[in-house]
Amino acid sequence: MTGFVKNFLAVCLKDRTRLSQVIDLIDPSAFEVDPRAHWIVRKIKSFWNQYREPPTIEILRHLLKTDRTIPDEMKTQIGVLIEEIRDLPIDDAESRFAFDSIVEHLIKYNLAIEMIHLKHHIENGSNLSDIRQVINRMQTIANPALSDDLGIDFATVASDPNRMLSLLKQDVGDRIPTGFPALDSYLDGGMPRGTIFIICGTPKAGKTWTLVNLAVRAFLNGYKTVYFTLEIPDSYIFERMLQVAGKIQYDALQKMISTDEFDSIARIISERIEKIKKGKSESAYLRIQQFPSMRTTTRQLDSYIQSYLPSPPDVIVVDYAELVLPSYKIQERRLALGQVVLELRSLGVIHNAVVYTAWQANREALKRELVDELNASESWEVIKHTDVFATITEEDRDDNASPLEDEMNPIVEYTFFLSLSRISSHQKVDLYMRRNKKTGAIEIFSEKLEAGL
């Protein structure tokens, strides 16, 4: 194998931007001369088609280990090549020249294939539209600049005030607000599409209630929302959404149910929805779907979205991430957890949606007054693939309070810690969150004074 191919593979595995620019040119058959390179290229191509990301070296090792279609001797040779690629630089002059040279080869290879197609169409008297399609493909291959995504030319856009303003407004306008103004102010207006927000907390910390509130607020703000529950039955999630959307206390809801006063519930909910949604998108929906815990993959979630939703969602809620399996078996739990988050994030990218999910804090977090990303998860791989990471920690409360005192004060107070944000300049920010135990409704404030406490 030439060093050029090794450098090309290193760039493809380590530089997502450059891979995205040439992925359509990459044809595994162009690398059949070397079975090792051919195997790696096939894995890069298939992984990209599914997740819009290159596989990491760790994932590539795992795919090799579990591939039963190749002999052990070949596995050993591919393994050696993977380790060699791992140590190669990708930003020096040699690697850039190697990458460009292989891309040029791929362009010629693809053009040769299209020439065969063109000759076939002409010899068989195909219609003009078929011939024109081949010629258009050849033009795109020969001149990648003809593709739809030309990127951003900094000097050109920066010198044109109108284009610059349009681009900057596009970033702000393409964000979906969480529905909590105090939180949105620290996220520069909300979550960009194609990003993931993980909410972490100890058991019984209120993670599901937080997800339910995010889903209801997204729906009431006119966004198409799907809620996947993998632990709590869908009927319970529906009941919680009724409480939040209608501001109905739990006892009142149970009374309505026991006395068959469903007309009252329906009237309350419909009136509130009409009032809040007035002037907003009429195509908004809120769909709840239950899947079995620890038996559902992100591929099944994607299949449901594509097959059963009336239109692509704006918001995807997964309750919760640790109960989802990666699309292929990974023995090491640390890597499996990171892969789940990467796949959930890719789900948002593919459907141009925001993904909200929850995560169980590790045992060390039980000893802490404030949970942060350092003691929030079993795997740093989870944090690595997250765009926004926040923790909720219940504040000290009087465990000796009488039932009457508890009834008189139904507010549960939390520290909502915005631990990590890659979409704004704000992180390590303490916010104040409170949940009404009777209705389940959550509010988030910059500080307690703002909440009137």
C-alpha positions as CSV (number, residue, x, y, z in Angstrom):
1,M,0.0,0.0,0.0
2,T,1.3,3.5,-0.8
3,G,1.7,6.0,1.9
4,F,-0.8,8.2,0.1
5,V,-3.6,5.8,0.8
6,K,-2.7,5.6,4.5
7,N,-2.7,9.4,4.8
8,F,-6.0,9.6,2.9
9,L,-7.6,7.1,5.3
10,A,-6.2,9.0,8.3
11,V,-7.7,12.2,7.1
12,C,-11.1,10.5,6.5
13,L,-11.1,9.0,10.0
14,K,-10.0,12.1,11.8
15,D,-11.3,15.1,9.9
16,R,-15.1,15.1,9.5
17,T,-15.2,18.3,7.4
18,R,-12.8,17.0,4.7
19,L,-14.5,13.6,4.7
20,S,-17.9,15.3,4.1
21,Q,-16.5,17.1,1.1
22,V,-15.4,13.9,-0.7
23,I,-17.7,11.2,0.7
24,D,-19.8,11.0,-2.5
25,L,-16.6,10.4,-4.5
26,I,-15.4,7.5,-2.3
27,D,-16.2,4.2,-4.0
28,P,-14.8,1.2,-2.1
29,S,-14.3,-0.7,-5.4
30,A,-11.5,1.9,-6.2
31,F,-9.5,0.4,-3.3
32,E,-10.0,-3.3,-4.1
33,V,-6.3,-3.7,-5.0
34,D,-5.5,-3.7,-1.3
35,P,-8.1,-5.8,0.7
36,R,-7.1,-4.0,4.0
37,A,-7.8,-0.5,2.6
38,H,-10.9,-1.8,0.9
39,W,-12.3,-3.1,4.2
40,I,-11.6,0.2,6.0
41,V,-13.1,2.3,3.2
42,R,-16.3,0.2,3.3
43,K,-16.6,0.7,7.0
44,I,-16.0,4.5,6.7
45,K,-18.6,4.7,3.9
46,S,-21.3,2.7,5.7
47,F,-20.8,4.4,9.0
48,W,-21.0,7.8,7.4
49,N,-24.2,6.9,5.6
50,Q,-25.8,5.9,8.9
51,Y,-24.5,8.5,11.3
52,R,-23.0,11.3,9.2
53,E,-19.8,10.9,11.2
54,P,-16.6,9.0,10.6
55,P,-16.0,6.0,12.9
56,T,-13.5,6.5,15.6
57,I,-10.4,4.3,15.8
58,E,-12.0,2.5,18.8
59,I,-15.2,1.8,16.8
60,L,-13.1,0.6,13.8
61,R,-11.3,-1.8,16.1
62,H,-14.6,-3.1,17.4
63,L,-16.0,-3.5,13.9
64,L,-12.9,-5.5,12.9
65,K,-13.1,-7.7,16.0
66,T,-16.7,-8.6,15.4
67,D,-16.5,-9.1,11.6
68,R,-16.8,-12.9,11.0
69,T,-16.6,-12.6,7.2
70,I,-12.8,-12.2,7.0
71,P,-10.1,-14.7,8.1
72,D,-8.0,-14.1,11.2
73,E,-4.8,-13.5,9.2
74,M,-6.5,-10.7,7.3
75,K,-7.9,-9.3,10.6
76,T,-4.4,-9.1,11.9
77,Q,-3.1,-7.2,8.9
78,I,-6.1,-4.8,9.0
79,G,-5.4,-4.3,12.7
80,V,-1.8,-3.3,12.1
81,L,-3.0,-0.8,9.4
82,I,-5.5,0.8,11.8
83,E,-2.7,1.3,14.4
84,E,-0.5,2.8,11.7
85,I,-3.2,5.2,10.6
86,R,-3.9,6.2,14.2
87,D,-0.5,7.7,14.6
88,L,-0.4,9.6,11.3
89,P,-0.7,13.4,11.3
90,I,-3.3,14.9,9.1
91,D,-2.4,18.6,8.9
92,D,1.1,18.6,7.5
93,A,2.0,19.3,3.9
94,E,2.6,15.6,3.1
95,S,-0.8,14.4,4.3
96,R,-2.6,17.3,2.5
97,F,-0.8,16.4,-0.8
98,A,-1.6,12.7,-0.3
99,F,-5.3,13.5,0.4
100,D,-5.5,15.7,-2.7
101,S,-3.8,13.1,-4.9
102,I,-6.2,10.3,-3.9
103,V,-9.2,12.6,-4.4
104,E,-7.9,13.4,-7.9
105,H,-7.6,9.6,-8.5
106,L,-11.2,9.1,-7.3
107,I,-12.5,11.8,-9.6
108,K,-10.9,10.1,-12.6
109,Y,-12.2,6.7,-11.4
110,N,-15.8,8.0,-11.1
111,L,-15.6,9.8,-14.4
112,A,-14.4,6.5,-16.1
113,I,-17.5,4.7,-14.6
114,E,-19.8,7.5,-15.8
115,M,-18.2,7.3,-19.3
116,I,-19.2,3.6,-19.4
117,H,-22.7,4.5,-18.5
118,L,-22.8,7.3,-21.1
119,K,-21.6,5.0,-23.8
120,H,-24.2,2.4,-22.8
121,H,-27.0,5.0,-23.0
122,I,-25.9,6.2,-26.4
123,E,-25.4,2.7,-27.9
124,N,-28.9,1.6,-26.7
125,G,-30.7,4.8,-27.8
126,S,-31.7,5.9,-24.3
127,N,-33.8,9.0,-24.0
128,L,-32.3,12.4,-23.7
129,S,-33.1,12.8,-20.0
130,D,-31.1,9.7,-19.0
131,I,-28.1,11.0,-21.0
132,R,-28.4,14.4,-19.5
133,Q,-28.4,12.9,-16.0
134,V,-25.1,11.2,-16.7
135,I,-23.6,14.3,-18.1
136,N,-24.7,16.3,-15.0
137,R,-23.2,13.7,-12.7
138,M,-19.9,14.0,-14.6
139,Q,-19.9,17.7,-14.3
140,T,-20.5,17.5,-10.5
141,I,-17.7,14.9,-10.2
142,A,-15.2,16.9,-12.3
143,N,-16.0,20.1,-10.5
144,P,-17.0,19.6,-6.9
145,A,-17.7,23.4,-6.6
146,L,-20.9,22.7,-8.6
147,S,-22.4,20.9,-5.6
148,D,-25.1,22.6,-3.5
149,D,-23.0,23.1,-0.4
150,L,-20.2,25.5,-1.3
151,G,-19.4,26.3,2.3
152,I,-18.8,29.9,3.5
153,D,-16.2,32.1,1.9
154,F,-15.2,34.2,4.9
155,A,-13.7,37.2,3.0
156,T,-16.7,37.4,0.6
157,V,-19.4,37.2,3.2
158,A,-17.6,39.4,5.8
159,S,-17.3,42.2,3.2
160,D,-21.0,42.1,2.3
161,P,-23.1,43.5,5.2
162,N,-26.4,42.0,3.8
163,R,-25.0,38.5,3.4
164,M,-23.3,38.6,6.7
165,L,-26.5,39.8,8.5
166,S,-28.5,37.1,6.7
167,L,-26.0,34.4,7.8
168,L,-25.9,35.5,11.4
169,K,-29.7,35.8,11.6
170,Q,-30.0,32.3,10.1
171,D,-28.0,30.9,13.1
172,V,-30.3,32.6,15.6
173,G,-33.5,31.8,13.7
174,D,-32.7,28.2,13.4
175,R,-32.6,27.7,17.1
176,I,-35.5,26.0,18.9
177,P,-36.2,27.6,22.4
178,T,-36.5,25.3,25.3
179,G,-39.5,27.2,26.5
180,F,-37.7,28.4,29.6
181,P,-36.7,32.0,29.0
182,A,-34.0,32.1,31.7
183,L,-32.4,28.9,30.3
184,D,-32.7,30.1,26.7
185,S,-30.9,33.4,27.6
186,Y,-27.8,31.3,28.4
187,L,-28.2,29.2,25.2
188,D,-28.2,32.3,23.0
189,G,-31.9,31.8,22.2
190,G,-32.3,28.0,22.3
191,M,-30.9,24.8,20.9
192,P,-29.6,24.7,17.3
193,R,-31.1,21.9,15.2
194,G,-29.0,18.8,15.0
195,T,-27.8,19.1,18.6
196,I,-28.3,17.1,21.8
197,F,-29.1,18.3,25.3
198,I,-28.5,15.8,28.2
199,I,-30.1,16.3,31.6
200,C,-28.4,14.4,34.3
201,G,-29.5,13.6,37.9
202,T,-29.6,11.0,40.6
203,P,-32.6,8.6,40.9
204,K,-35.9,10.4,41.6
205,A,-34.3,13.8,40.9
206,G,-37.0,14.8,38.4
207,K,-35.4,14.0,35.1
208,T,-38.5,12.6,33.5
209,W,-40.6,15.5,34.8
210,T,-38.1,17.9,33.2
211,L,-38.3,16.0,29.8
212,V,-42.1,16.0,30.0
213,N,-42.1,19.8,30.5
214,L,-39.7,20.4,27.7
215,A,-41.9,18.3,25.3
216,V,-45.1,20.0,26.3
217,R,-43.6,23.5,26.0
218,A,-42.1,22.6,22.6
219,F,-45.6,21.4,21.4
220,L,-47.4,24.5,22.8
221,N,-44.9,26.7,21.1
222,G,-45.8,25.2,17.8
223,Y,-43.1,22.6,17.3
224,K,-43.6,19.0,16.1
225,T,-42.5,16.8,19.0
226,V,-42.1,13.0,19.5
227,Y,-41.5,11.5,23.0
228,F,-39.9,8.1,23.2
229,T,-40.4,6.5,26.7
230,L,-38.3,3.4,27.5
231,E,-39.0,3.0,31.2
232,I,-42.3,4.6,32.2
233,P,-45.5,3.3,30.5
234,D,-46.8,5.7,27.8
235,S,-50.1,6.1,29.7
236,Y,-48.3,7.5,32.7
237,I,-46.3,9.9,30.4
238,F,-49.6,11.0,28.9
239,E,-51.1,11.6,32.4
240,R,-48.1,13.7,33.3
241,M,-48.4,15.7,30.1
242,L,-52.1,16.3,30.9
243,Q,-51.1,17.7,34.3
244,V,-48.5,20.0,32.9
245,A,-50.4,21.1,29.8
246,G,-53.6,21.8,31.7
247,K,-52.1,22.9,35.0
248,I,-54.2,20.2,36.6
249,Q,-53.4,19.1,40.1
250,Y,-52.8,15.3,40.5
251,D,-55.7,14.9,43.0
252,A,-58.1,16.8,40.8
253,L,-57.1,14.7,37.8
254,Q,-57.6,11.4,39.7
255,K,-61.0,12.6,40.9
256,M,-62.0,13.5,37.3
257,I,-60.9,10.0,36.2
258,S,-62.7,8.2,39.0
259,T,-65.9,10.0,38.2
260,D,-65.6,9.7,34.5
261,E,-65.4,13.5,34.0
262,F,-63.4,13.2,30.8
263,D,-65.3,16.0,29.3
264,S,-63.9,18.4,31.9
265,I,-60.3,17.2,31.2
266,A,-60.8,17.5,27.5
267,R,-62.3,21.0,27.8
268,I,-59.5,22.2,30.1
269,I,-56.7,20.9,27.8
270,S,-58.2,22.0,24.5
271,E,-58.9,25.5,25.9
272,R,-55.3,25.9,27.2
273,I,-53.8,24.5,23.9
274,E,-56.0,26.9,21.8
275,K,-55.0,29.8,24.0
276,I,-51.2,29.2,23.9
277,K,-51.0,27.9,20.3
278,K,-52.9,30.8,18.9
279,G,-51.0,32.2,15.9
280,K,-48.5,29.4,16.0
281,S,-47.9,26.4,13.7
282,E,-51.1,24.4,13.1
283,S,-49.0,21.4,12.0
284,A,-47.5,20.9,15.5
285,Y,-48.0,17.5,17.1
286,L,-47.0,15.7,20.3
287,R,-46.6,12.0,19.8
288,I,-45.8,9.5,22.7
289,Q,-44.4,6.1,21.8
290,Q,-43.2,3.4,24.2
291,F,-40.4,1.1,23.4
292,P,-39.0,-1.8,25.5
293,S,-36.1,-0.9,27.8
294,M,-32.6,-2.2,26.9
295,R,-33.9,-3.8,23.7
296,T,-34.4,-0.8,21.5
297,T,-31.7,0.7,19.2
298,T,-31.5,4.2,17.7
299,R,-32.1,2.5,14.3
300,Q,-35.6,1.5,15.6
301,L,-36.3,5.0,16.8
302,D,-35.3,6.4,13.4
303,S,-37.5,3.8,11.6
304,Y,-40.5,4.9,13.7
305,I,-39.8,8.6,12.9
306,Q,-39.6,7.9,9.2
307,S,-42.6,5.5,9.0
308,Y,-45.2,6.7,11.5
309,L,-44.9,10.4,12.1
310,P,-47.0,12.7,9.9
311,S,-44.0,14.9,9.2
312,P,-40.4,15.2,10.4
313,P,-40.2,16.3,14.1
314,D,-38.5,19.5,15.4
315,V,-37.9,18.0,18.8
316,I,-37.1,14.4,19.7
317,V,-37.2,13.4,23.4
318,V,-35.7,10.1,24.6
319,D,-36.5,9.0,28.1
320,Y,-33.8,8.0,28.7
321,A,-30.5,7.5,26.8
322,E,-29.0,4.7,29.0
323,L,-31.9,2.5,28.2
324,V,-31.2,2.6,24.4
325,L,-28.8,0.2,22.8
326,P,-26.2,1.1,20.1
327,S,-27.1,-0.1,16.6
328,Y,-24.4,-2.8,16.8
329,K,-23.1,-4.7,19.7
330,I,-20.2,-3.2,21.7
331,Q,-18.8,-5.2,24.5
332,E,-17.2,-2.4,26.5
333,R,-19.9,-0.5,28.2
334,R,-17.9,2.8,28.2
335,L,-17.8,2.8,24.4
336,A,-21.3,1.6,24.1
337,L,-22.7,4.5,26.1
338,G,-20.7,7.0,24.1
339,Q,-21.9,5.4,20.9
340,V,-25.6,5.7,22.0
341,V,-25.1,9.5,22.5
342,L,-23.4,9.8,19.2
343,E,-26.2,8.0,17.4
344,L,-28.9,10.0,19.2
345,R,-27.1,13.2,18.1
346,S,-26.9,11.9,14.6
347,L,-30.6,11.3,14.7
348,G,-31.1,15.0,15.4
349,V,-28.7,15.8,12.5
350,I,-30.5,13.5,10.0
351,H,-34.0,14.9,10.9
352,N,-32.9,18.5,11.5
353,A,-34.2,18.3,15.1
354,V,-33.2,19.0,18.6
355,V,-32.7,15.9,20.8
356,Y,-33.4,16.0,24.6
357,T,-32.6,13.1,26.8
358,A,-31.7,12.2,30.4
359,W,-28.8,10.4,32.0
360,Q,-28.5,8.7,35.4
361,A,-25.7,10.1,37.6
362,N,-23.1,7.7,38.8
363,R,-22.8,6.5,42.5
364,E,-20.2,9.1,43.3
365,A,-22.8,11.8,42.5
366,L,-24.9,10.6,45.5
367,K,-22.3,11.9,47.8
368,R,-22.1,15.4,46.2
369,E,-24.1,18.5,47.0
370,L,-23.9,19.5,43.4
371,V,-23.6,17.1,40.5
372,D,-21.4,18.1,37.5
373,E,-20.0,16.4,34.4
374,L,-17.1,15.0,36.3
375,N,-19.3,12.8,38.5
376,A,-22.3,12.6,36.3
377,S,-21.7,9.6,34.0
378,E,-19.9,6.3,33.9
379,S,-18.2,7.3,30.7
380,W,-16.5,10.4,29.5
381,E,-17.5,9.3,26.0
382,V,-21.0,10.5,26.8
383,I,-19.8,14.1,27.6
384,K,-17.5,14.1,24.6
385,H,-20.5,13.8,22.2
386,T,-22.8,16.2,24.0
387,D,-23.6,19.7,23.0
388,V,-25.3,20.9,26.2
389,F,-25.0,19.0,29.5
390,A,-27.0,20.1,32.6
391,T,-27.5,18.5,36.0
392,I,-30.4,18.8,38.4
393,T,-29.8,18.4,42.1
394,E,-32.6,18.7,44.7
395,E,-31.8,21.3,47.4
396,D,-32.0,20.5,51.1
397,R,-35.5,19.9,52.3
398,D,-37.0,19.2,55.7
399,D,-37.4,15.4,55.9
400,N,-39.1,15.8,59.3
401,A,-41.9,18.0,57.8
402,S,-45.4,16.7,58.7
403,P,-47.8,15.7,55.9
404,L,-49.8,18.9,56.5
405,E,-46.6,21.0,56.1
406,D,-45.7,19.1,53.0
407,E,-49.2,19.6,51.6
408,M,-49.0,23.4,52.3
409,N,-45.7,23.7,50.5
410,P,-45.8,21.6,47.3
411,I,-42.8,23.2,45.7
412,V,-39.6,21.1,45.2
413,E,-36.5,23.3,44.7
414,Y,-33.5,22.3,42.6
415,T,-30.2,23.7,41.5
416,F,-30.2,23.5,37.7
417,F,-26.5,23.5,36.8
418,L,-25.6,24.3,33.2
419,S,-22.3,22.4,33.3
420,L,-21.3,22.4,29.6
421,S,-22.5,24.3,26.5
422,R,-20.8,24.1,23.2
423,I,-23.5,26.2,21.5
424,S,-22.9,29.4,23.5
425,S,-20.3,31.1,25.7
426,H,-22.1,30.3,28.9
427,Q,-21.2,27.3,31.1
428,K,-20.7,26.5,34.7
429,V,-23.9,28.5,35.4
430,D,-26.1,27.9,38.4
431,L,-29.9,28.3,37.7
432,Y,-32.8,27.8,40.1
433,M,-35.5,25.3,39.2
434,R,-38.7,24.5,41.0
435,R,-41.3,21.9,40.4
436,N,-44.9,21.9,41.6
437,K,-45.5,18.4,43.0
438,K,-49.2,18.7,42.5
439,T,-49.2,19.7,38.8
440,G,-45.7,18.6,37.8
441,A,-45.1,22.0,36.2
442,I,-41.5,23.2,36.2
443,E,-40.1,26.8,36.1
444,I,-36.5,27.8,35.7
445,F,-35.1,31.1,36.9
446,S,-31.7,32.9,36.8
447,E,-31.8,33.1,40.6
448,K,-34.2,32.7,43.6
449,L,-34.9,36.4,43.8
450,E,-36.3,36.3,40.3
451,A,-38.7,33.6,41.4
452,G,-39.9,35.8,44.2
453,L,-38.2,33.8,47.0
